[in-house]
Amino acid sequence: MSLLVVGLSHRSAPVSVLERASLNADAQLKLLQDTVAAEPAAEAAVLATCNRIELYADVDKFHAGVAELSTLLAQHSGVGLEELTPYLYVHYEDRAVHHLFSVACGLDSMVVGEGQILGQIKDSLARAQDLHTAGRLLNDLFQQALRVGKRAHSETGIDRAGQSLVTFGLEQLSAGADVEQWARGKKALVIGAGSMSSLAAATLARAGVAEIVVANRTFERAERLALLLEEQYGQRLSEGDDTDVLARAVPMDAVPGELTRADVAVSCTGATGLVLTADSVAATVEGRTGAPAVEDTAVREAGETPLPGAGSATDENCPLDLSSVSSVPSGFSVMGEAAVAGMDAATLEQHGAWAAGGTAVDRTREAGRSGPEADAELIGALAATATRVGRIPERRRPEPVAEAPRPQPVLFLLDLAMPRDVDAAVHRLAGVRLVDIESLADASADAPMAADVDMVRRIVADEVAAFGAAQRAAHITPTVVALRSMAADVVAGEIARLEGRLPGLDDKHRAEITQTVKRVVDKLLHAPTVRVKQLAAEPGGAGYADALRTLFDLDQETVASVSRAENSTEKNRGPA
């Protein structure tokens, strides 16, 4: 069996696709069950966060596994396979291990170094263990990934390379200002009571907000989170600050009313539809400011009068090749006299006819004519046109009126949900600043990598090599167990024969003989079994298990039964 991961993330797919492909809790459970029921997969785990969806499986066939896992992801996400395929990535064996370890360390996160992914990996493992879809391979893999992530955060400064998505989002909301100064005294509304919402609430409390209101579909969960916030942050952490954090819970239908009181709102629910629409947010802002929240972003142009005699006030259908007219100064229309300066007579006639509202003169019939006589006729025709319509005026292109400065926000919204909770149209509302997953991705795209990232990469490389060696060594364990079991059966058979030949043998001598024979067998097997495990741990060492089975004529079914027993034990292991 071999490790395979098929998935998509913020690095491979646009937010719009991730949003549509997101899996709720029920869809994740069904995906796990269907994956292990599929022919190529024996184990499965799903890692689904706000910016990645990954399906891990232990498969016996690579190509069949890729096809099956891709199809299952498409079916359960609701995005067609043909549309989803261009955004999927595939990692196999050591590359799959390297990928998960990198994810656990925060190297693949939208904000490099964020540590929240460790909790999400732990939840993913627990879910697979609860459904008994995680066997020996995935249990070992995910538990080792958690250890590697913790090691990276404790041994390096990867935390300095980035922050949690919540912290990064609040920094974007504050537009570069100190988050604590920006947040102090504000009233906050947190929509949702899951891990991300809880982290957001705790971060806001530490930053110094005066009030936190928690709204959730299950009111009891909102109450638990509010109580926890009140217990932990009811007294301000910094000495000398006499302001307390007031936390309370409200049902979801109270959100519109609470939004009118809030200065900042963070939303991260599992809803499949919008929680805050543009209309509701606009109504909230208008109620607080008394002015419409819709921002007119249309470019306003200076007043213009039509050209005399011109059939069109634009450059549309102009017969000139604009790319070749290098003499046109910036800001001038090709209808202006500055544009026609230096043109040859034929082009000038074409331009004059068009500017007069006529059509470009067809010169194809006179293509063979040239010279001063032809030029004189063309210039005469142009003069007649100018007499008829008047002087061709110079005309500047419309210059946009300077946009009025956008008003200072009265409401700050942080949308950390996938799919989105807040209508993207809110970005266009005056008086509102919205930061969502898409804008966070844009803001973090060019974030500098800390020097500690290189150290983490070395840790990941070392851990991947160690994990591979351990797995290769573990692969031979059932064969070694079967060998020792066969040896034990041989010892037991020979002792039984001895008792038949020496019926008068007393218990003391029988025990001594039995122990002696066992020691001889153990000493003979010790060196070969230890050495074969060492050899099997090296790259290309998988063949040693086959050699051991052949040399000792071990029953393949016995080896397979040991392997199945070990795997069954791993699948029934509780959450770590």
N, C-alpha and C positions, 0 to 999 in steps of 0.2 A: 504493500500500500504506500501511497505517496501524497504529500501535502500539496494542495492546490488552493489558490485564492483567486476569485474573480470579483471585481468591484469597480466602483467609480467614486471619484472624490472631487473636491474643488480644484485639484490640479488637472484633472482630465475632462471635466464637464462644466458647462456654464451653470450658474445658479438656477436658471429656469428649469434645466433638466433635472438637477438634483432635487429641486423642489417637487417636481412631479413624481419622481421616482422614490420619494421618501416612504419609509415603512412604519406604520404604527405598531403598537405592541402585539396586537392580534396577528397582523400580517407577518411579523417576525417569527412568531411561534409556528404559524402554518408553514412558512418557508423552511424552517428547521425540520419539521416533521416530513415534509415532502422531499427534502433533500436526502435524508437517510433512507427514505422509502425508495429512492431512485436506485437504479442498478449500479452505477459506478461508485457511489459514495457509501462509506461505512460510518463516518462521523461527520458532524457539521456544527458550525457556530456562526452566528451573524454579529458583525460589529456595525451598528448603525448609529451615527451621530448626526449633528446638524450639517456636517459637510463631508460625510463619507457613508457609503453603503458597501460593505464587503462581506462576501460569503466564503468561509473557510471550510474545506472538506478534505477528508482522507479518501483518495480515490485509487482504483486499481488500473485505470486507463486514462492517460492524459487527454487525448483528443475527445474521447467520449465524455470525460469529466467536464472539459471546457464547454462543450455543447450543452450538456445537461444543466450545469450551473448557470450559464448565460440565459438559457430558456426559462429556468425557474425564477431568476431575478426579474426578467421581463414580465412573466406572468403575475408575480406577486406585487410588483411595483405599479403595474398598469400602463407602463410605457412599452410600446411595441418593440420587439426584438430588433427589427431592422433599424429603428430610430435609436435604440439604446446602444447597439453594438459599437458604433464609432467612438463612444466615450468609455468603453470598458477597458480595463487593464487586467492582465493575467500574470501571476507569479507562481512559480513551481519550485518545489523542493527548497534548496538553500535560499533562493531568491525570495520565496514566500516567507521564510523565517526572517530574513533580513528586513523585509518590508514591515512585518508586524513589530519587530524590535525597534525599528526606526519610528514607527507610529507611537509606540509606547514611550519613547524618549522625547516625543514632541517635535521630532525633526520633520515630520510630514504634516504638521498642523498648520492651519491658516496663520496662526500666530506662533512662531517657532519657540519651543520651550515650554508651552503651556502645559500644566500638569493635570488638567481635568480629564484628559484622555485615559489616565490610569484607572480612574473610577469607572469609566465607560467600558474599558476592557474587562474589568472585574465583573461588572454587571453582565456583560456578554457571556463570560464563562459560567457565571451562576445560572443564567437562563438555559444554557446548553446542558449543564449538569442536572438542573431540575427536570428537563425533558429527556434526560439520559441519551442525548445525542453526542455528547463528548466522551470519547474513549481515551485510551492511553496517550495517543499522539496529541490530541488537542488539549487535554488536561496538562500534559507536560509543556506544550508550546505556550499556552496562555499564562500559566503560572510562571514560567521562565520569563516571559515578556514583562510581567509585572515586576519581577525581581530586577530585570535589566533596566526598566524605567526608573525604579527607585534608586538603583546604583548611579545612573546618569545624573539624577537630580542631587544626590548626596556627594558625589565625587567631583562634579564639575560645576561651573557657573552657568549651566544651560538656562537656569531660571532668569538670568540677566539678559538672555537673548530675546526674551519676549515675555508676555504676560498671559493670563487667562483671557479667553475671548470676552468675558464680561468686563475685565479691567480695560482691555484694549477698546472695547465699544464705548465705555464711559469716557475714555480719553478723547475719542472722536467726537462724542457729544459735547464735551467741554471745549472743543476747538483748540486744543493745545494748552489750555489753562490748567493750573494745578487742580486735580480732581477733587481734593478735599475742600479747597476754597470754593470751587464751583458748586459742590454738593451741599455745603454747610447751610442748614436751615431750610432746605427745600423739602417739599412734600412728595413722597414717592408712591407710585402704584405699581405693584408687581402682579402680573397676570400669569397664573400657573404656579404650581407648588412642587414641581419636579426638581431634579438635581440642579439644572441650569438656573431655574428661577430661585432656588434656595441660595445658590452661590451669589446670584445678583443681589438678593435681599441682604445677605451678610456683607457683601462688598459695599453696598450703599450705607448700611448701618455703620460700618467702620469709617466710611468717608465723612460721616457727620450729618446725614439727613435728619430732619426733625421728626418725621412721621413716615411710617411704612404701612400701606394698606395691601393686604394679600387677597387676591380673588382667585377662586378655583371652582371647577365644576363640582368636585367633591368638597363640600364645605368643611368636612372634618379635617381634610388634609391642609386646607388653608388655615384652620384654627391651630393645628399642630405647629405649622411653620411660624405663625404669628406668636404663639406662646414661646417657642424656642427663641425667637428674636428678642422678645421681651425679657426672657431670662438672661440671655447672653449679653445683650446690648442695652438693656434698660438703663443702666448706669454708664455714662460715657467713659470709654476706655482711658482717655487721657485725663490726668489729674487736673483739677482746677476748672473743669468745664461742667457747669451745673445743668446743662441741657440733657434731657433724657430722650431716648428713642421710643416713641409711642408706636406700638404695632397692634394691628387689629385685622380681623378676617371679615370678608364680605362675600356673598354669593356672586356668581358671574353676572346675574342680571343687574347688579348694582354698579357694574363697570362704567356705563355712560355717565352716571352721576358723579362717581369718584373721579373720573377723568377731568371734570370741570374744576375740581379742587387741586388736582395734582400738578406739580411742576415738571416732574419726570416720570415716565412710565416705561417699564421693562416688560416685554411679553415673550413668553416661551411656553407654548402649550402644544399639545398633540393634535390640535384641531386640523381638520382637512380643509376648512373654509376660513375666510377672513374673520378675525376677531374684532379688528378696528377698521372700518371702511373709511374712505376719504371723506364721504359726506358727514359721517359722525364726528370725525376729527375736525372738519371745517366748521361744523355747528358749534363744537366745543370752543374753538378759538374765537369764533365770531361772538359767542356769548360772553367771552372774557374781555375781548378788546373793543367790541362794538363796531368792528370793521370787517368787511368780507375777508375770508382767509385765502381766497383764490388769487394767485399771483398772475398778472398778465405778463407773460414772457414774450409776447409778440413784438417784433422789432417795429418801432414807430418811425415812419419816414417823413422827411420834410415835405411841405406842400409843393406840388409841382403843377405846372401848366402844360397842356399838350403842345407839341411842336406844331407850328403853323403848317397846315397842309399835310402833316404826317399821318399816315394811316395807322401807325403803331408807335407807342412811346417806349418800346423796348427794343432790344437788339435781336429779338427772335427773328429767324429767317433771313438774317442779313447775309448777302451773297459773299461777304469777305471771309477769307480763312483767317480767323482771329489769331490763331497761333502763329501765323506768319507776319502779322502786322506788329513789328517790333517797335515802331515809332509811337505807339499809342501810350501817352503818359498815364500813370496810375491814377485812377479816379475819373477818367473821361470816358464818355460813351463813344462808340464807334459812329454815332450820328453827329458828333461834334466836329468842327472844322479842324481842331487840333489832330483829330484822328486821320483826316484825309490828306494832311500835308505830306507831300513827298510821294503820293501814289502816282502810278503811271496813268495815262489818259484812259485806257480801257477800264481799269479798275475804278477810276473816278466816275466814269459814266455809269457803271453798274451801281455804284454806291448812290449816285444822285437820283437814279430812277427809283431805287428802293426807298430812299429817304422821302421822296415825293409821294409815296404811297402807291407807286406803280410796281411793276415787276422788273426783275433783273433782265437786262437786254440780252437776247440770245445772240452771241457772237459766233456761233458755230458755223453759220452760213458764210461768214466773212473771215473764217480762220486763216485763209491764205493771204488776206490783205495786211499790209504793214507799211511802215514808212511814214514820212511827214504828212502825206496826203490823208492817210487814214487817221492819223492823230488829229489833224485839223478838223476832220468831220466829227470825231468823238468830242473834242473840246467844244465845238459848236453846239452839238447836241446837249452837252452839259450846261452850256451858257443859257440855252433856251429853257432848260429845266429850272435853272436858278432864277430866271426872269419870271417864270410862272409861279413859283412857290416862295420866292424871296430868299434871302440869305440863309444858308444852313447854319443854325445857331450852335454855339458851343453848349454842351450840356453835361453837367457832372452826374455821375451815378448818385443815386440816393444815398445819403449818409444817415446812418441810424442815430436817433436821438439817444443820448446817454441814458442808460437804464437808471431808474431810481434805485437807491440803495435798498437792499432787502431788509425789512424790519427785523429787529432783534427777536429771537424766538421767545414765545411765552410758554411753549410746551416742547419738551424734549422726549423723543420716543426712541427706544432701543429695542429692535425686533431681532431676537436670537432664534426664532423658530424656523424649522424647515419641514413642511412648506411654510411660507411666510404667514405671520399673524396680522401684519399691518399692510394695508393696501399700498402698493408702490406709488400710486398717484399722490400720496401724501407728500412725497418729495417736492411737489410743485406748489404746495400750500405756503403762503406767507405766514409768518408767525410760528412755524413749526420746523424743528430740525429732526429729521429721521435718519437713524443709522440702522441698516439692516445687514444681513449676511453678504449681500452683493456689494454694498459700499465698503464693508470691512475687508472683503477680498481685494477690492481695488486699492484700498489704503495700505494693505500689508504686502502688496505684490512686490514693491521695491524696498521693503524693510531690510536694513543691513543685517548680515549674519554675524553673530558674535564669534570671537576667537574660540570660545569654549565648544562651539559646534564641532570643530575638528576633533576635539578630545572625545566627544560623544560618539562620533562616527567610528573612532578607533575602538571604543568600548563595544559598539554594536558589532563590528567585524570580529572581534575576539569572541564575543558571546555566541555569534552565529557558528563559528568554527567549533566551539566547545559543545554547543547543542547538537550539531551534526555528529560529532564524535560520540556523544552519549547515546544518540538515537541509533547509530550503527552498532554500538556495543550492545544496546538493549535488543537489537534485532536478533542477535545470536543467543540471547538469554534462554528462550524456550528450548533451543537445541541443547544447550548445556544442561538445563533442568531435565530434559528427557534422557540425556546421557547418564546423569547421576541417578535418575530413577531406574534406568535399566541396570546400572551397577548394583543398586540396592536390591533389586529383584534377584540378581545373580548371587549375591551374598546370602540372601534369605533362602534361596534354593539349595545352596551348598551346605548351609547349616542344617537344613532339614534332612539332607542326605546323610550328613554326619551323625545326626541323632538316630537315623535308621540303622546305621552300621554299629554305633556304640550306644545301645539302649540303656546301658548302666551309667552313662555319663551324668555326674551330679550337676546341680544348678550352678555352682561356683565355677567349675571348669568350663561348662557350656558358655557362660557369660564371658569368661576370659577369652575363649577361642573366638566367639562372635566378635568381641571388641577388637581382637587382633586382626581378623580378616577385614573388618571395616577400615581399620587404620591403614592397612596395606593398600586397599582400593582407593582410599582418599588421597594417599600420598602419590599413587600412580596417576591419578586424575588431576591433582592440584595444578601442577606446572602446565600441562596442556590446556586446561580450561582457562587459567589466568592469561596465558599467552594468546589463546585464540580470541579472547575478549579484547586484548590490546590490539591485535592485528585487525580485528573487525572494526575497531573504532577509526582506523585510518581510511583515507579515501580509497575506494576500490576494494574495501575489505568485506563486502557483502558475500563474496564467494566462499568465505571460510565456513559459514554455516552449512552450505551444501557439502563442502569437503568433509566436515565432521559427521554429517549424517551418512555419507557414503562409506567412510572409513569404519564406522562402528555399526553400520547396517541398522540405523535407527528407523523406527516406524514413522512415516510422515504424518500419519493421523495422530500419533501420540504428541508430536511436536505441535501440530495445529491445535490440539485440545488444550495444551498448556497456554498457547497464545490466546485462545478464545477466553480462557478462564481469567487471564490477566486483564484482557480488554474489558470483560464484563465487570470486573472489580472496579476498574477506572470509571466506567460509565455510571456506576451506582454510587460513586463518591459524591459527598455533599459539597456545597459551595465552599470555596477556599476562604 
